[in-house]
Amino acid sequence: MDNPDPTDFGILDGISEVIATTKSDSGIPNAAPIGIIRNHDRLCVQLFPGSHTRQNAARTGQIVANIIHDPVMYVECTFGDPGPEAFEYPGGMDYPVLKRTSAWILFECIQSKGNRFELTPVRGMIRDKPMLCINRGKNAVIEALVHATRYRLNGDAQYLDLIRHYDKIVQRCGGSSEKEAIARLKEIMETQ
Ligand SMILES: Cc1cc2nc3c(=O)[nH]c(=O)nc-3n(C[C@H](O)[C@H](O)[C@H](O)COP(=O)(O)O)c2cc1C
């Protein structure tokens, strides 16, 4: 659909976590978790320097928000990228989308001030609308991941305590995919 309404995709006021897909000048697809900030009808992202996502979004002027609930995918895309087989180019579109996403929106993005990129929805597709209850384990995986990215930046041990705290919630409230995701996160952190 053209000119999609982000509300139909569950992107409401506040910050919605998605996996952003972008491509490099030479067409290499990239995926990373990014928060879409919505304030009424205004949508933007803060892209911090140093990421492929920021570099690609600045160069191509486009970014795709993949609305996806797979916690393992969030871990894999934070610390690396899935292989090319994880992406597709729907309807001849020249921009990558995750094959397993429930929905996606292609945004035009323009850097406005500092790290801020303003987003305008261009095209989108809803593939499935999973009925999801709030699961504290799934949310805890995302919290642990955010702390892991901070730990990677400054090595502050307080983040390890926070990750242990969220790990306990995952063990109590998560399902098999949340437990797999946190196990993968711990494995990545041990080998770094
Ligand atoms: C839940 C979550 C939300 C994130 N949101 C952002 C964000 O809004 N902006 C940003 O620059 N990085 C964000 N990050 C960090 C990036 O995903 C991370 O730096 C990633 O390694 C960038 O990968 P890339 O170099 O492939 O783009 C977030 C990480 C997580 C786990």
PDBQT file of the ligand as one rigid body, heavy atoms in Angstrom, charges set to zero:
ROOT
HETATM    1  C1  LIG A 201      16.137  -2.349  21.324  1.00  0.00    +0.000 C 
HETATM    2  C2  LIG A 201      17.263  -1.568  20.684  1.00  0.00    +0.000 A 
HETATM    3  C3  LIG A 201      16.976  -0.296  20.188  1.00  0.00    +0.000 A 
HETATM    4  C4  LIG A 201      17.992   0.447  19.560  1.00  0.00    +0.000 A 
HETATM    5  N1  LIG A 201      17.690   1.687  19.089  1.00  0.00    +0.000 NA
HETATM    6  C5  LIG A 201      18.648   2.418  18.471  1.00  0.00    +0.000 A 
HETATM    7  C6  LIG A 201      18.329   3.717  17.948  1.00  0.00    +0.000 A 
HETATM    8  O1  LIG A 201      17.192   4.194  18.032  1.00  0.00    +0.000 OA
HETATM    9  N2  LIG A 201      19.332   4.396  17.321  1.00  0.00    +0.000 N 
HETATM   10  C7  LIG A 201      20.594   3.881  17.184  1.00  0.00    +0.000 A 
HETATM   11  O2  LIG A 201      21.457   4.564  16.589  1.00  0.00    +0.000 OA
HETATM   12  N3  LIG A 201      20.921   2.643  17.695  1.00  0.00    +0.000 NA
HETATM   13  C8  LIG A 201      19.976   1.924  18.326  1.00  0.00    +0.000 A 
HETATM   14  N4  LIG A 201      20.293   0.673  18.838  1.00  0.00    +0.000 N 
HETATM   15  C9  LIG A 201      21.653   0.158  18.689  1.00  0.00    +0.000 C 
HETATM   16  C10 LIG A 201      21.895  -0.449  17.310  1.00  0.00    +0.000 C 
HETATM   17  O3  LIG A 201      20.941  -1.454  16.999  1.00  0.00    +0.000 OA
HETATM   18  C11 LIG A 201      23.295  -1.095  17.331  1.00  0.00    +0.000 C 
HETATM   19  O4  LIG A 201      24.261  -0.071  17.497  1.00  0.00    +0.000 OA
HETATM   20  C12 LIG A 201      23.616  -1.920  16.103  1.00  0.00    +0.000 C 
HETATM   21  O5  LIG A 201      24.818  -2.634  16.350  1.00  0.00    +0.000 OA
HETATM   22  C13 LIG A 201      23.804  -1.091  14.842  1.00  0.00    +0.000 C 
HETATM   23  O6  LIG A 201      24.078  -2.014  13.802  1.00  0.00    +0.000 OA
HETATM   24  P1  LIG A 201      24.545  -1.600  12.334  1.00  0.00    +0.000 P 
HETATM   25  O7  LIG A 201      25.982  -1.107  12.441  1.00  0.00    +0.000 OA
HETATM   26  O8  LIG A 201      24.422  -2.866  11.549  1.00  0.00    +0.000 OA
HETATM   27  O9  LIG A 201      23.637  -0.512  11.866  1.00  0.00    +0.000 OA
HETATM   28  C14 LIG A 201      19.311  -0.072  19.461  1.00  0.00    +0.000 A 
HETATM   29  C15 LIG A 201      19.575  -1.359  19.978  1.00  0.00    +0.000 A 
HETATM   30  C16 LIG A 201      18.562  -2.087  20.587  1.00  0.00    +0.000 A 
HETATM   31  C17 LIG A 201      18.871  -3.456  21.133  1.00  0.00    +0.000 C 
ENDROOT
TORSDOF 0
